[in-house]
Amino acid sequence: MHNWPNPRPARDVHLTVAEVTERIARRSRETRRAYLDRIDRRIEHDAIHGRPRGRSGCANLAHGVAGCGADEKELLVERDVPNVALVSAYNDMLSAHQPLDRYPALLKKEILRAGGVAQFAGGVPAMCDGITQGREGMELSLFSRDVVAMATAVALAHDMFDAALLLGVCDKIVPGLVIGALSFGHLPCIFVPAGPMPSGLPNTEKASVRERHARGAADTTELLDAELRSYHAPGTCTFYGTANTNQLLMEALGLHLPGTSFVPAGTVLRRRLTEAAGRRVVALAGPEERAAVGRIVDERAIVNAVVALLATGGSTNHTMHLVAMAAAAGIALTWQDFAELSELVPLLARIYPNGKADINDFQRAGGTASLFAALLDAGLLHEDVPTVAGHGLRRYTQTPVLVDGELRWEQAPAAGALDPAVLRSPEQPFARDGGIRVVDGSLGRAVVKVSAVRPEQCVIEAPARVFDDQQSFLDAFAAGTLNDDVVVVVRFQGPCANGMPELHRLTPALGVMQARGQRVALVTDGRMSGASGKVPAAIHCTPEAAAGGPLALLRDGDLIRLDARRGRLDVLEADLESRLPAVAPRAGEEGVGRELFGLFRRSVSSADTGASVFTTLHDPQPVVRPSVGVGELVEV
């Protein structure tokens, strides 16, 4: 059906990659076995008793096909054909998801042509962090991932389906779709993206206007014009934030068709790849190639995703999302695994905010295919893995092209051959280690994105200024009281405090402070998103302040040292044990839907265990929920 070449024999993986993978497998042995036993029982049951809809009662089946056209209804009732669930995050407010409007009709047609039937099984919510940035709705953003997972499970729960196509792109949406799909791990699943928008105003120019506006040197009209020229068309935003990191990781996990991630929206090649996903999922649902998503997402695939994240300086959000996705497959991934791999994996890509290029430049420089070829040749990825394209990650070194209007795959050029300012080989990397570091110390454990930070900025020692919310910091900046070297601490921003909003609104002011010569860093239990940039920021700090973490004990003037080189985050010369913790502000628990998420805030796990409301593999201890009565324990 497809013309990608057979992969050559797999080479040995690097010893450190093998050791980290084996440690994850040992740590996960019982939970992974239980997960695989569950999906294998379902696969065996279906093999014996036939497709699930065939076991439905007559009324159940009649309800399930009542909305179909006559041809599809006949196929579903009378014949043994695959029925494919379409689960979509479409809405036309998000530029990245607007193109998905046309996908269901296109996929239904192609799946029918390939010998199957497709039904639109359900829609899932899709939040845009760019729209909610700095606003109350951002406090629902992280929790929306788990809502998406539950909505995906509801869509698939009708037991009518033999496979699924998951349509989504952005920040919490794709991880939520993965978690939901893994709860139906016996099904073959392919993820279908929409592609990036055309390049607009260069990201460095956009950032410059933002900083000038923060200084008062650009008015709102100029700022709005810059933003409108940056985000200007259907498709994914072109900087390398969480949305585009999602796409790269779906390929690293083997859940996209090869080379699918960054083909531009609205092009003929994009349409052909979408059609190919429809044909391919029908093949995967057949007896010859049945490829359960829960089997594809194994320990090796998770390590491949971490390596791809580190090699490209991707979104820090995935230090939580990958942990949560792995847990959904019974795999216990930890920040220590990230830290060890980061010491080995070189930084091979420079994409804004880690450089001047955008995601379209990365695609022109060879994209995912060239990147994966370089990492495979260096032994930094597991090659011998199952994927939706067949066995072996070497297939993902092929790039899709059109030949006389037909879809073909060709070998990608070597990394560094087309544009070494954007993509390089492991022999000539931008940095010898990965773009994300884990720091530990007396202030807890946190994540630092170093790929855009200048080497001389990786160690900051300065007095603290402590704030309990974003606005207090911005008010202090506007009042001119932040003119010295400083470590800005923004606390009570963790998952159980207020849902862990992104604090990207702080970036322009922090950038101004750094540009005028101040030594400045940020320490927070909140998030800074995939757009974390040139200011060193220790984020996702855990334990969070609202859960009794040491950030709650800090005071203005405490000397803090952030050393991203040595992996340390400490407060110096302060007796924290003698202090009483600050009290978390109560504001923000109601309004714009936040009151509906009180249960989430009370039951969410810590950032390093995935910030999830589902049972985690790292946090098995029961916690006390005040709402269930004194002394009553409820396991989370």
DALIN-V453879 format. One record per residue. PHI is phi in whole degrees, -180 to 180 (* if undefined). BURIAL is b if it has 9 or more other C-alpha atoms within 8 Angstrom, else e. Layout:
[[PHI BURIAL] [PHI BURIAL]]
This chain:
[[* e] [-117 e] [-109 e] [-67 b] [-69 e] [-67 e] [-69 e] [-74 e] [-57 e] [-70 e] [-93 e] [-67 e] [-86 b] [-57 b] [-58 e] [-65 e] [-62 b] [-64 b] [-67 e] [-63 b] [-62 b] [-66 e] [-65 e] [-61 b] [-64 b] [-65 e] [-62 e] [-101 b] [-54 e] [-72 e] [-70 b] [-68 b] [-62 b] [-64 b] [-64 b] [-66 b] [-60 e] [-64 e] [-75 b] [-67 b] [-62 e] [-70 b] [-63 b] [-64 e] [-63 b] [-66 b] [-64 e] [-81 e] [-105 e] [91 b] [-61 b] [-59 b] [-67 b] [-69 e] [-97 e] [-73 e] [-67 e] [-59 e] [-66 e] [-59 e] [-66 b] [-61 e] [-60 e] [-70 e] [-114 b] [-60 e] [-87 e] [-80 e] [-70 e] [-60 e] [-66 e] [-65 b] [-62 b] [-63 b] [-64 b] [-70 b] [-86 e] [-101 e] [-125 e] [-92 e] [-112 b] [-67 b] [-110 b] [-104 b] [-82 b] [-104 b] [-119 b] [-129 b] [-101 b] [-59 b] [-153 b] [-97 b] [-87 e] [-88 b] [-60 b] [-68 b] [-104 b] [-57 b] [-64 b] [-67 b] [-54 b] [-90 e] [-69 b] [-57 b] [-64 e] [-63 b] [-69 b] [-59 b] [-64 e] [-71 b] [-68 b] [-63 b] [-64 e] [-86 e] [101 b] [-128 b] [-129 b] [-123 b] [-126 b] [-75 e] [-83 b] [172 b] [-106 b] [-122 b] [-68 b] [-138 b] [-92 b] [-113 b] [-66 b] [-65 e] [-81 e] [-90 b] [-53 b] [78 b] [-116 e] [-61 e] [-61 b] [-61 b] [-73 b] [-99 b] [-61 b] [-63 b] [-65 b] [-63 b] [-58 b] [-74 b] [-65 b] [-60 b] [-60 b] [-67 b] [-65 b] [-63 b] [-63 b] [-62 b] [-61 b] [-88 b] [-74 e] [-74 e] [60 e] [-107 b] [-118 b] [-110 b] [-167 b] [-146 b] [-113 b] [-108 b] [-108 b] [-173 b] [-136 b] [-87 b] [-47 b] [-90 b] [-73 b] [-65 b] [-58 b] [-64 b] [-62 b] [-64 b] [-61 b] [-64 b] [-63 b] [-68 b] [-72 b] [-118 b] [-63 b] [-77 b] [-88 b] [-68 b] [-139 b] [-125 b] [-95 b] [-125 b] [-91 b] [-115 b] [89 b] [-79 b] [-74 b] [-62 b] [-63 b] [-112 e] [-57 b] [-54 b] [-61 b] [-65 e] [-69 e] [-59 b] [-63 b] [-65 e] [-65 b] [-61 b] [-69 b] [-65 b] [-66 b] [-64 b] [-83 b] [87 e] [-94 e] [-135 b] [-86 e] [-65 e] [-63 e] [-67 b] [-63 b] [-63 e] [-61 e] [-64 b] [-67 b] [-67 e] [-80 b] [-84 b] [-110 e] [-134 e] [-159 e] [-59 b] [121 b] [-72 b] [-55 b] [-91 b] [-81 b] [-91 b] [-100 b] [-66 b] [-60 b] [-72 b] [-62 b] [-50 b] [-65 b] [-61 b] [-70 b] [-64 b] [-70 b] [-61 b] [-79 b] [80 b] [-106 b] [-100 b] [-69 b] [-57 b] [73 b] [-78 b] [-57 b] [-118 b] [-71 b] [-59 b] [-64 b] [77 e] [-101 e] [-63 e] [-62 b] [-62 b] [-64 b] [-65 b] [-68 b] [-65 b] [-61 b] [-64 e] [-63 b] [-63 b] [-66 b] [-67 b] [-68 b] [-65 b] [-64 b] [-67 b] [-83 b] [-84 b] [-68 e] [-75 e] [-124 e] [-51 b] [-125 b] [-68 b] [-62 b] [-69 b] [-84 b] [-67 b] [-83 b] [-114 b] [-61 b] [-67 b] [-64 b] [-63 b] [-63 b] [-58 b] [-66 b] [-63 b] [-61 b] [-63 b] [-61 b] [-68 b] [-67 b] [-113 b] [63 b] [-76 b] [-66 b] [-64 b] [-56 b] [-78 b] [-68 b] [-99 b] [-64 b] [-66 b] [-63 b] [-69 b] [-65 b] [-61 b] [-60 b] [-65 b] [-103 b] [79 b] [-113 b] [-97 b] [-98 b] [-125 b] [-64 b] [-63 e] [-63 b] [-58 b] [-62 b] [-68 b] [-68 b] [-64 b] [-68 e] [-98 b] [-80 b] [-79 b] [-84 b] [-109 b] [-127 b] [-124 b] [-129 b] [-53 b] [-89 b] [-92 b] [-176 b] [-88 b] [-71 b] [-108 b] [-69 b] [-69 b] [-64 b] [-61 b] [-62 b] [-67 e] [-83 b] [124 b] [60 b] [-62 b] [-64 b] [-67 b] [-61 b] [-65 b] [-61 b] [-65 b] [-70 b] [-66 b] [-64 e] [-87 b] [73 b] [-98 b] [-125 b] [-74 b] [-90 b] [-87 e] [-132 b] [-77 b] [-143 b] [-71 b] [-93 b] [120 e] [-85 b] [107 b] [-72 b] [-60 b] [-60 b] [-85 b] [-93 b] [-96 b] [-114 b] [-77 b] [-142 b] [-105 b] [-124 e] [54 e] [81 e] [-103 e] [-77 b] [-136 b] [-119 b] [-127 b] [-65 e] [-76 b] [-68 e] [-66 b] [-60 b] [96 b] [-74 b] [-98 b] [-153 b] [-69 b] [-78 e] [-114 b] [-140 b] [-130 b] [-87 b] [-62 b] [-76 e] [-133 e] [-77 b] [-74 b] [-151 e] [-77 b] [-129 b] [-74 b] [-85 b] [-130 b] [-119 b] [-108 b] [-117 b] [-131 b] [163 b] [-70 e] [-99 b] [104 b] [-116 b] [-148 b] [-115 b] [-127 b] [-91 b] [-102 b] [-65 b] [-108 b] [-91 b] [-65 e] [-53 e] [-71 e] [-98 b] [-78 b] [-126 b] [-128 b] [-128 b] [-162 b] [-68 b] [-87 b] [-119 b] [-106 b] [-130 b] [-100 b] [-162 b] [-64 b] [-63 e] [-62 b] [-64 b] [-63 b] [-65 e] [-66 b] [-63 b] [-64 e] [-80 e] [76 e] [-100 e] [-121 e] [-111 e] [-112 e] [-58 b] [-159 b] [-105 b] [-80 b] [-110 b] [-118 b] [-112 b] [58 b] [-119 b] [-82 b] [-62 b] [-86 b] [-81 b] [-147 b] [90 b] [62 b] [-69 b] [-71 b] [-114 b] [-64 b] [-62 e] [-78 b] [-58 b] [-60 b] [-65 b] [-61 b] [-64 b] [-63 b] [-61 b] [-66 b] [-66 e] [-88 e] [101 e] [-76 b] [-85 b] [-140 b] [-146 b] [-120 b] [-127 b] [-155 b] [-91 b] [-93 b] [-113 b] [-121 b] [77 b] [-67 b] [-92 b] [-53 b] [-128 b] [-79 b] [-86 b] [-61 b] [-139 b] [-92 b] [-118 b] [59 b] [-59 b] [-136 b] [-67 b] [-72 b] [-59 b] [-69 b] [-104 e] [89 b] [-70 b] [-65 b] [-59 b] [-68 b] [-98 b] [-74 b] [-133 e] [-53 e] [95 e] [-59 b] [-84 b] [-118 b] [-124 b] [-109 b] [-122 b] [-73 b] [-72 e] [-91 e] [74 b] [-126 b] [-141 b] [-138 b] [-101 b] [-107 e] [57 e] [-135 e] [-92 e] [-67 e] [-65 e] [-86 e] [-100 e] [-91 e] [-70 e] [-66 e] [-94 e] [-64 b] [-62 e] [-90 e] [-61 e] [98 e] [-86 b] [-135 e] [94 e] [43 e] [86 b] [-66 b] [-64 e] [-75 e] [-110 b] [-59 b] [-62 e] [-63 b] [-62 b] [-79 e] [-116 b] [-69 b] [-83 b] [-72 b] [-59 b] [-75 b] [-109 b] [105 b] [48 b] [-116 b] [-91 b] [-89 e] [-58 e] [-101 b] [-92 b] [-113 e] [-131 e] [-79 b] [-71 e] [-69 e] [-118 b] [-87 e] [-102 b] [-56 e] [-73 e] [-100 e] [108 e] [-64 e] [77 e] [-90 e] [-100 b] [-126 e] [-76 e] [-95 b]]
